[in-house]
Amino acid sequence: EERSHLTTMGSLLWGLRRELPCWVCVVGLSLVRGQEPNPPVWPASVTVYSPSSTIISKKRTTQFSRERQAYLFQPGEYDGVDVAVSYYTSVYGLGRTPDETAFVGGGKQVHCEEESYEYNVGALNTFWRSAENFATDADFEWWPGARGMLWATSQGSPLRRLHVKGDLFLYQYVPGDSQAGYASGGFLADSVVDGKVSFGSQQQYFTASSTLRQGWDAGQWNLVFYDATPRPDESCDADAAVVVVDDTPVSTGETPRPAFTKPYIIFDDGKYYLKVSSSEEVDFADVKVVANSTDLSTTTTSKYLVLSPGIYETTVLVVVDDDGSVLLGLGLATIRGTLDVRAADATIAGVLIEAAAGQQEGGALVSWSGPRGLFADGFLRLGRFSSKEEEVSTATMLAVESAGFVGDDVWIWRADHDAQGQVANKESPCETGLLVTAAEVSFFGLFVEHCLQTQVDWRGDRGFVAFFQSEFAYDSTADFDEPSYLVADDVSSHRAYGVGAYAYFRDAEVNVSAAIRAPKAAFFTAPFSVYLDGQGAISHVLNTRGRAVGPYYDSRVHHLCGDDLVDVVGNPPKNNTTNSRKKKKNKKSNDDDDEGPPRGPHLRDLAIALGVVAASGFLTAICLMRRHAGLMANDDWYRPPPPAPGSVLDGNYEMSNALLDAEHQRQRHDRPASPPFVYSRFGFGDFDYDIH
């Protein structure tokens, strides 16, 4: 009976099922509607609460745990809630609007603390969690003067559809430390914050389609706002940028970020519905809830699929046939295997996709060929995520071949550390993070890290990126010289805002010619490069423009702003106000406009250093040379000491400012109780310094 309802493609695949191994899964086939229970039978990894429930705190999960969990809160008010969100954990309100599910009575409520109280790790490993679709009046005082909701995370930890009735803190300060914990986020969208948003020590952050009623403060190198109210003030100088995106990704003038992005679940009058668009709610009688990997590998399903929290082992998962197919993951539902999306207008959201054990010969971990797809909160990773895992590899992490594709918070990560420790010697290799070959592809919040060649290889026309953060591979070899962000020479147009490439060349002296390479047809706003730590340097930001950053140069961070971008690729002349940026007064640019290697240490500075040696002794000279390079923390000038085996730093050097010596700072300052100290591009100071 079911087979009679399959489409032509579905019939062919059905016939092939008997010949294919059980690890080939096909979803998105049209079956008889209305056959699923509503309410669904949720597995143990899903906890559903009503306002009369006793909220029981679950145990914390670890970074490479196999546990996944989701908390679903039915509409109503919840008083006295304390939900600490850890790895692979998501909290969802089930109302049609955030205010229908309200946490009241103050206190901590839904929150996330940084995973390490060592400030130079802080939230840098606080990944893979989310909070969505509720209102909160949290007012816990996390440190003196900091009351509100705390969400101290890095990549892969989105906040969506929230109404925060107080302040929102996106970093954490531990009283007694000389500065706030490092953080490398992040994504906030479709939300209202009645108070102030404090970015604090966040290296970068993307905020989309949100109202920040009391504005925002702090932040480090790259804050990008898309459709934010009230409109933030833009700024750009060599050290930091605040980018406001008002443009559109294609020439049609349509709003680039869809008004409706990620699907969500609604509970009403005892039944569940899947909100799939601004105007459509699907009864769960037509939604297949998959409870475990056995279900996924043996069932064909309707076009609406919800993956319960869990790990789904499947070598190939193919989404085909039904236009408008939706696959929604809860609690970072994890698909171990390749994903092939062929349906038009498909939506994949809330999933973590990782390569299965064994070699992936060529190809991509995720291939998207169906037109007009939406990939929201899509996280890809490559590594050994159990103690006995075999090595994995893939040529490309995400290959986009579909025109009109939209990515909304996508993080692509080749692990720099995994369950077996530090990743080195090109283990778990991938060549390219993102490969785009289609036209009119857009990303809103894109993070790509540690692939062995280019992080982004963009070959399609009329591409659009609002916010990009990347890191080169830590285990790059000395002969490596590829850009992080590459736009092909024959691309007709490309627009990108707030594009950053960071370098920590841990294992070799690596010198990259340019962080970004692009043709004349491309347009960039506030591109930049960052030297995090290690050896080597990035010679230029964009093509041959921009100062070098590295251990022997004056700069650790360098942005191209305003006039610096005139006549670079497709940027407009200086009298075009579209790209105007506020710059520091009397700040003279000394960018290297010529081709060739960057400058070495200045002879004048070396002479000064030698004079100091004669006058003050060898130790004084060393200190001044360190100060000139901005590297005061380490005994070998530019490399931190290796971490002790098994320590919180072992195998993890994802640190934005690892060269700052906290002990030196503690000798200069009494440990403060208030206000918190935050590392800024200007040095140490209290957290309300002005960067805009």
C-alpha positions in Angstrom: 0.0 0.0 0.0 2.8 2.4 0.9 4.8 1.6 -2.2 1.9 2.5 -4.4 2.3 6.1 -3.2 6.0 6.4 -4.0 7.1 8.7 -6.7 9.1 7.5 -9.7 12.4 8.1 -8.0 11.2 6.6 -4.8 10.0 3.5 -6.6 13.4 3.0 -8.1 15.1 3.4 -4.7 12.6 1.1 -3.1 13.5 -1.6 -5.7 17.2 -1.1 -5.0 16.8 -1.4 -1.2 17.1 -5.2 -1.3 20.3 -4.9 -3.2 21.9 -2.1 -1.1 23.7 -2.5 2.2 21.6 -1.5 5.2 23.9 1.5 5.8 22.5 3.3 2.8 19.5 5.4 4.0 17.0 7.2 1.9 14.7 9.8 3.4 12.3 12.3 1.8 10.1 9.8 0.0 6.4 10.5 -0.3 4.4 8.0 1.8 0.8 7.9 3.2 0.2 10.9 5.4 -1.2 11.0 8.9 0.2 7.7 10.1 2.4 8.9 13.0 1.2 9.3 16.6 0.5 12.8 18.0 1.7 13.3 20.6 4.8 11.3 19.5 6.5 8.7 21.6 9.6 10.6 22.7 12.7 8.6 23.6 14.6 9.0 26.9 16.9 11.6 25.4 14.0 14.0 25.2 12.5 15.5 28.4 9.2 17.3 28.1 8.2 19.7 30.9 4.9 21.4 31.6 4.5 24.4 34.0 3.5 21.9 36.8 6.6 19.7 36.4 9.4 19.5 38.8 12.5 20.5 36.9 15.3 18.0 37.5 18.8 18.9 36.6 20.5 16.4 34.3 24.1 15.4 34.5 26.6 17.4 32.6 27.9 16.0 29.4 31.6 16.1 28.3 33.2 17.4 25.1 33.3 14.1 23.3 30.4 12.4 25.0 28.0 10.1 23.1 25.1 11.5 25.1 22.6 13.9 23.5 19.7 15.5 25.3 16.9 18.0 24.6 14.6 19.8 27.1 11.2 20.7 25.7 9.2 23.3 27.7 5.5 23.5 26.9 3.9 27.0 26.9 3.4 28.5 30.3 5.4 30.1 33.2 8.2 28.4 34.9 9.4 29.8 38.3 12.7 29.1 39.9 14.3 27.2 37.0 18.0 26.5 37.0 19.0 24.7 33.8 22.8 24.6 33.1 23.2 23.8 29.4 26.2 21.6 28.7 27.6 19.8 25.6 25.1 18.3 23.2 22.2 19.8 25.1 19.4 22.0 23.7 16.6 23.9 25.4 13.4 24.6 23.4 10.3 26.6 24.3 7.2 25.1 22.5 5.1 28.3 22.0 4.3 30.0 18.8 6.2 33.0 20.1 9.0 33.2 22.7 6.8 34.9 25.2 4.4 31.9 25.4 7.1 30.0 27.3 8.4 32.2 30.0 11.0 31.6 32.7 10.1 33.9 35.6 11.2 34.8 39.1 14.8 35.7 38.4 17.8 33.6 39.3 20.0 31.8 36.8 17.3 30.2 34.7 18.6 28.8 31.4 22.3 29.6 31.2 25.7 28.4 30.1 29.0 29.0 31.9 32.3 28.7 30.2 33.7 25.1 30.4 37.0 26.2 31.9 37.6 28.7 34.7 41.2 29.1 33.4 40.8 32.4 31.7 43.1 31.6 28.8 40.8 28.7 27.9 37.5 30.1 29.3 34.8 29.4 26.7 37.1 28.5 23.8 35.9 24.9 24.0 32.3 25.6 24.9 30.7 24.2 21.8 27.7 22.2 20.6 24.6 23.4 22.5 21.7 25.7 21.9 18.7 27.6 23.4 15.6 28.7 21.5 12.1 30.1 21.6 11.5 31.3 25.2 11.4 34.4 27.3 13.6 34.9 30.4 13.9 37.4 33.2 17.1 35.9 34.6 18.8 38.3 37.1 21.5 36.3 38.8 24.6 38.3 39.6 27.4 36.3 37.9 30.1 38.8 39.0 29.8 42.2 40.6 27.5 44.4 38.5 26.7 41.6 36.0 23.1 40.5 36.4 21.1 38.8 33.6 21.3 35.8 31.3 24.7 34.2 30.9 25.7 32.4 27.6 29.5 32.1 27.6 30.1 30.0 24.5 32.1 29.7 21.3 31.1 28.3 17.9 28.2 25.8 17.4 26.2 27.3 20.3 23.4 29.4 18.8 20.7 31.5 20.5 17.5 31.9 18.5 14.1 33.4 19.0 14.6 34.6 22.6 13.1 37.4 24.6 15.7 38.4 27.2 14.1 40.8 29.6 17.3 41.9 31.2 20.9 42.0 30.1 22.6 39.3 28.1 26.3 38.4 28.8 28.1 36.4 26.1 31.3 35.9 28.0 32.2 35.1 31.6 34.5 36.8 34.2 35.6 34.8 37.3 36.1 37.2 40.2 39.7 37.2 41.2 41.1 36.8 37.7 43.0 39.6 35.9 40.7 39.3 32.9 37.6 37.6 31.5 37.7 34.2 30.0 38.5 33.9 26.3 35.6 33.3 24.0 35.3 32.6 20.3 31.6 32.9 19.3 29.0 33.2 18.1 25.5 33.5 16.7 22.4 35.4 18.0 19.3 35.7 15.8 15.6 36.6 15.7 15.7 37.8 19.3 14.7 40.7 21.5 17.0 41.9 24.3 15.4 44.5 26.6 18.6 45.2 28.3 22.2 45.4 27.0 24.1 42.8 25.2 27.7 42.5 26.5 30.1 40.8 24.1 33.0 41.3 26.5 36.0 39.1 25.6 34.3 37.6 22.5 36.8 37.6 19.6 33.9 37.8 17.1 30.1 37.5 17.0 27.3 37.6 14.4 23.9 39.1 15.3 21.0 38.9 12.9 17.5 40.2 12.8 17.4 41.2 16.4 16.4 44.1 18.6 18.9 45.2 21.2 17.0 47.8 23.1 19.8 49.1 25.3 22.5 48.5 22.8 25.7 46.6 23.3 29.2 46.9 24.6 32.7 45.5 24.4 33.8 42.7 22.0 37.2 42.3 20.3 38.0 42.0 16.6 34.9 41.5 14.5 31.3 42.2 15.4 28.9 41.9 12.5 25.3 43.0 12.7 22.7 42.2 10.1 19.2 43.8 10.4 19.8 44.9 14.0 17.6 47.5 15.7 18.5 50.1 16.7 21.1 50.3 13.9 24.6 50.0 15.6 27.3 52.6 14.8 29.8 51.3 12.4 33.5 51.6 13.0 36.7 50.2 11.6 40.4 50.7 12.4 43.4 48.5 12.1 42.6 46.6 15.3 38.9 46.0 15.3 35.7 46.5 13.3 31.9 46.8 13.9 30.3 46.0 10.6 26.6 46.7 9.8 25.2 44.9 6.8 22.4 46.6 5.0 23.0 45.2 1.5 21.4 42.3 -0.4 23.2 39.2 -1.8 21.7 39.4 -5.3 20.6 42.1 -7.7 16.9 41.4 -7.3 16.6 43.6 -4.2 15.0 40.8 -2.1 15.8 40.5 1.6 18.8 38.2 1.6 18.2 36.5 5.0 14.9 34.7 4.8 12.2 36.1 7.2 11.7 32.5 8.4 14.8 30.3 8.8 15.0 27.4 11.2 11.8 25.2 11.8 10.6 24.7 15.3 8.2 22.7 17.3 4.9 24.0 18.8 2.7 22.4 21.5 -1.0 23.3 21.5 -4.0 21.7 23.1 -2.2 18.3 23.7 -0.8 18.0 20.2 2.5 18.9 18.5 3.1 20.8 15.3 6.1 21.5 13.2 6.4 25.1 12.1 8.1 24.9 8.7 7.4 28.4 7.3 5.9 31.7 8.3 2.4 30.4 7.2 2.6 26.6 7.6 2.3 24.3 10.6 2.5 20.6 10.0 0.6 18.2 12.3 2.9 15.6 13.9 0.7 13.0 12.4 2.6 13.8 9.3 6.0 14.0 11.0 8.3 11.0 11.5 10.1 11.2 14.9 13.2 9.1 14.7 14.3 7.7 18.1 17.5 5.9 17.3 19.9 4.9 14.5 18.0 1.7 13.9 15.0 3.7 12.9 17.0 5.9 10.6 18.7 3.0 8.8 15.6 0.9 8.2 12.7 3.3 7.4 11.6 5.4 4.6 9.7 8.4 5.8 7.5 11.3 5.0 9.0 14.6 3.9 9.0 15.9 7.5 11.6 14.2 9.8 12.6 15.0 13.3 15.8 13.4 14.7 15.6 12.9 18.4 18.9 13.5 20.3 21.2 10.6 19.6 24.0 9.4 17.3 22.9 7.9 13.9 25.4 5.6 12.3 24.8 5.6 8.5 27.4 5.7 5.8 25.2 7.5 3.3 22.0 9.5 4.1 20.2 10.7 0.9 17.5 13.3 1.0 15.7 13.1 -2.3 12.5 13.5 -4.2 10.1 15.5 -2.1 10.4 19.3 -2.7 10.3 21.1 0.6 11.6 18.2 2.7 12.5 19.1 6.3 15.0 17.3 8.6 15.2 18.9 12.0 17.6 17.6 14.6 17.0 18.0 18.4 19.8 18.2 21.0 22.6 18.2 18.4 21.4 15.0 16.8 24.5 13.5 15.2 24.7 11.9 11.8 27.9 9.8 11.4 28.2 9.5 7.6 27.8 11.5 4.4 24.7 13.5 3.7 23.5 14.0 0.1 20.7 16.6 -0.3 19.0 16.4 -3.7 15.5 17.7 -3.0 14.6 21.2 -4.0 13.7 23.7 -1.2 15.0 21.3 1.4 15.7 22.4 5.0 18.3 20.7 7.2 18.6 22.2 10.6 20.0 21.5 14.1 22.3 18.6 13.2 25.9 17.7 13.8 27.4 15.7 10.9 30.7 13.9 11.3 32.6 11.5 9.1 32.1 7.8 9.9 35.1 5.7 10.8 37.4 4.7 8.0 38.5 6.6 4.9 36.1 8.8 2.9 37.6 8.5 -0.6 37.3 12.0 -2.2 33.9 13.6 -2.4 32.3 15.7 0.4 30.9 15.0 3.8 27.8 17.0 2.8 26.8 17.4 -0.8 24.0 19.8 -1.5 22.7 19.8 -5.1 19.0 20.5 -4.7 18.1 24.1 -5.5 17.2 26.7 -2.9 18.2 24.8 0.2 18.4 26.1 3.7 21.1 24.8 6.2 20.5 26.3 9.6 22.6 25.5 12.7 24.5 23.1 10.6 27.7 21.8 12.1 30.2 19.6 10.4 33.3 18.1 12.0 36.1 15.7 11.1 38.2 13.9 13.7 38.4 10.9 16.1 35.6 11.4 18.5 36.1 8.3 20.5 39.2 6.7 22.1 39.2 3.9 19.6 38.2 5.7 16.5 40.0 5.0 13.2 41.3 7.9 11.2 38.8 9.7 8.9 39.2 11.9 5.9 37.3 13.7 3.2 38.3 16.0 0.3 35.7 18.6 1.1 33.5 19.1 4.1 30.6 21.0 2.5 30.0 21.2 -1.3 27.2 23.5 -2.4 26.1 22.9 -6.0 22.6 24.5 -5.7 21.6 28.0 -6.7 19.8 29.9 -4.1 21.3 28.0 -1.2 21.3 29.8 2.2 23.5 28.9 5.2 22.4 30.3 8.5 24.9 29.6 11.2 27.3 27.0 9.7 30.4 25.8 11.5 32.9 23.5 9.6 35.6 22.1 11.9 38.5 19.9 11.2 39.5 19.1 14.8 42.6 20.6 16.2 42.0 18.3 19.2 39.8 15.3 19.6 39.1 12.4 21.9 42.6 11.0 21.3 44.4 14.3 22.0 46.2 16.8 19.8 45.7 16.5 16.1 49.0 16.8 14.2 50.8 15.5 11.1 47.8 16.1 8.9 45.7 13.5 10.7 42.0 13.5 9.9 42.7 15.3 6.7 40.4 17.5 4.6 41.6 19.7 1.8 38.7 22.3 1.7 36.1 23.3 4.2 33.5 24.9 1.9 33.4 24.5 -1.9 30.7 26.7 -3.6 30.1 26.1 -7.3 26.6 27.5 -7.7 25.3 31.0 -8.2 23.5 33.2 -5.6 24.7 31.3 -2.5 24.5 33.2 0.8 25.8 32.6 4.3 24.8 34.4 7.4 27.3 33.4 10.1 30.0 31.1 8.6 32.9 29.5 10.5 35.5 27.3 8.9 38.6 26.0 10.6 41.7 23.9 10.2 41.4 22.3 6.7 44.7 21.7 5.1 44.3 23.8 2.0 41.7 26.6 1.6 39.0 27.0 4.2 36.6 28.5 1.5 36.9 27.9 -2.2 34.2 30.1 -3.9 33.6 29.5 -7.6 29.9 30.6 -8.0 28.7 34.0 -9.1 26.9 36.6 -7.0 27.9 35.0 -3.7 27.2 36.7 -0.4 28.7 36.3 3.1 27.8 38.2 6.2 30.5 37.3 8.8 33.3 34.8 8.4 35.7 33.4 10.9 38.4 31.0 10.2 41.7 29.5 11.4 44.4 27.9 9.3 45.4 24.4 10.2 47.7 24.4 13.3 49.7 21.5 11.7 50.4 23.3 8.4 53.8 22.5 6.9 56.5 25.1 6.0 55.7 24.9 2.3 52.0 25.9 2.8 50.9 29.1 1.1 47.1 29.0 0.5 44.6 31.7 1.4 41.9 31.0 3.9 39.2 32.6 1.7 39.6 32.1 -2.1 37.3 33.6 -4.7 37.9 32.3 -8.2 39.2 34.6 -10.9 36.2 34.2 -13.2 33.6 35.0 -10.6 31.4 37.9 -11.9 30.5 39.4 -8.4 31.0 38.5 -4.8 30.2 40.4 -1.5 31.6 39.6 1.9 31.4 41.5 5.2 33.6 41.0 8.2 35.9 38.3 6.8 38.7 37.2 9.1 41.5 34.6 8.9 43.5 33.7 12.0 46.9 32.0 12.2 48.4 29.7 14.8 51.1 27.8 13.0 52.0 25.5 15.8 54.3 23.0 14.1 56.3 24.9 11.4 57.4 28.3 10.3 54.7 29.1 7.8 54.4 32.3 5.8 51.1 32.8 4.0 51.1 35.5 1.3 47.5 36.6 1.8 44.6 35.7 4.1 42.1 36.4 1.2 42.5 36.2 -2.5 39.9 37.6 -4.8 39.4 39.1 -8.3 38.4 42.6 -9.2 34.7 41.6 -9.2 34.7 40.9 -5.5 33.7 43.5 -2.8 34.8 43.2 0.8 34.0 45.3 3.9 36.5 45.2 6.9 38.5 42.1 6.0 41.2 41.3 8.4 43.9 38.9 9.6 45.0 37.9 13.1 48.1 36.3 14.5 47.0 34.2 17.4 50.3 32.5 18.3 53.0 30.2 17.0 55.4 30.6 14.2 55.3 32.2 10.8 53.1 35.1 9.6 50.3 36.3 7.3 51.9 38.8 4.9 48.8 40.6 3.6 45.1 40.7 4.3 43.6 40.9 0.8 45.7 40.1 -2.2 48.8 42.4 -1.8 47.1 44.9 0.5 47.4 45.1 4.3 50.2 44.8 6.9 51.8 41.6 7.9 50.8 40.0 11.3 53.1 37.7 13.1 55.6 37.3 16.0 58.2 39.6 14.4 55.9 42.4 13.3 54.2 45.4 14.9 50.7 44.0 14.4 48.9 41.0 15.8 45.6 42.1 14.2 45.1 44.1 11.0 41.9 45.3 9.3 41.5 47.0 5.9 39.1 49.8 6.3 37.5 52.6 4.2 40.2 54.2 2.1 42.5 51.3 2.6 40.2 49.3 0.4 39.9 51.8 -2.4 40.7 50.1 -5.7 41.3 46.8 -4.0 39.3 44.2 -5.9 35.8 45.6 -6.6 35.6 48.1 -3.7 34.2 51.5 -4.7 36.2 54.8 -4.8 36.7 56.7 -1.6 33.8 59.1 -2.2 31.3 56.2 -2.2 29.6 56.4 1.2 28.5 52.7 1.0 31.9 51.6 2.3 32.7 54.6 4.5 33.9 53.7 8.0 34.7 55.8 11.0 38.4 55.7 11.6 40.6 56.9 14.5 41.6 60.5 14.1 45.2 61.2 13.0 45.8 57.4 12.4 48.1 57.1 9.5 48.0 53.9 7.4 51.3 52.2 6.7 50.0 49.2 4.8 52.3 47.3 2.4 50.9 48.0 -1.0 53.7 46.4 -2.9 54.1 42.7 -3.7 56.7 40.5 -2.2 57.6 39.4 1.3 56.6 41.5 4.3 59.1 43.6 6.1 61.4 42.1 8.7 62.2 43.7 12.1 63.1 47.3 11.8 66.8 48.1 12.0 66.0 51.2 14.0 64.3 49.1 16.7 67.2 46.6 16.7 69.6 49.4 17.2 67.6 50.7 20.1 67.4 47.3 21.6 71.2 47.0 21.4 71.6 50.3 23.1 69.4 49.2 25.9 71.6 46.1 26.3 74.6 48.3 26.7 72.9 50.6 29.2 70.7 48.3 31.2 71.9 44.7 30.6 70.8 41.8 28.7 67.5 41.0 30.5 66.2 44.6 30.1 66.9 44.3 26.3 65.0 41.1 26.0 62.0 42.6 27.8 61.9 45.5 25.4 62.2 43.4 22.4 59.3 41.3 23.6 57.4 44.4 24.3 58.1 45.7 20.7 56.7 42.4 19.3 53.8 42.4 21.7 54.9 39.1 23.1 55.6 39.4 26.8 54.4 36.0 28.0 56.8 33.3 27.0 60.4 32.3 27.5 61.1 31.7 23.8 59.7 35.0 22.5 56.7 33.8 20.5 55.7 30.2 21.5 54.0 29.3 24.7 55.4 26.5 26.8 53.8 23.2 26.0 50.9 22.2 28.2 51.3 19.5 30.8 49.9 16.2 29.6 46.3 15.8 30.7 46.0 19.5 31.6 43.1 21.6 30.5 45.4 23.0 27.7 46.7 19.6 26.5 45.9 19.3 22.8 44.0 22.6 22.7 45.7 25.8 21.6 42.6 27.5 20.3 43.5 30.6 22.3 43.0 34.1 21.0 45.5 35.8 23.3 47.7 33.1 24.6 50.8 35.3 24.7 49.5 37.5 27.5 51.2 36.7 30.8 48.6 36.7 33.6 51.3 36.5 36.3 52.9 39.7 35.0 49.5 41.4 35.2 48.8 40.1 38.7 52.1 41.7 39.7 50.9 45.0 38.4 47.3 44.9 39.7 45.7 43.7 42.8 43.1 41.0 41.9 40.0 43.0 41.3 36.6 42.2 42.7 34.9 44.7 40.4 34.9 45.7 37.6 36.0 42.7 35.6 39.1 43.0 33.4 38.8 42.2 29.8 41.6 41.9 27.2 41.1 44.5 24.6 43.2 45.5 21.6 44.3 48.5 23.7 45.6 46.3 26.5 44.0 45.7 29.9 41.1 47.8 31.1 37.7 47.6 32.5 35.0 46.1 30.3 33.2 49.3 29.3 36.0 50.6 27.1 34.6 52.1 23.8 35.2 50.3 20.5 32.4 52.1 18.6 
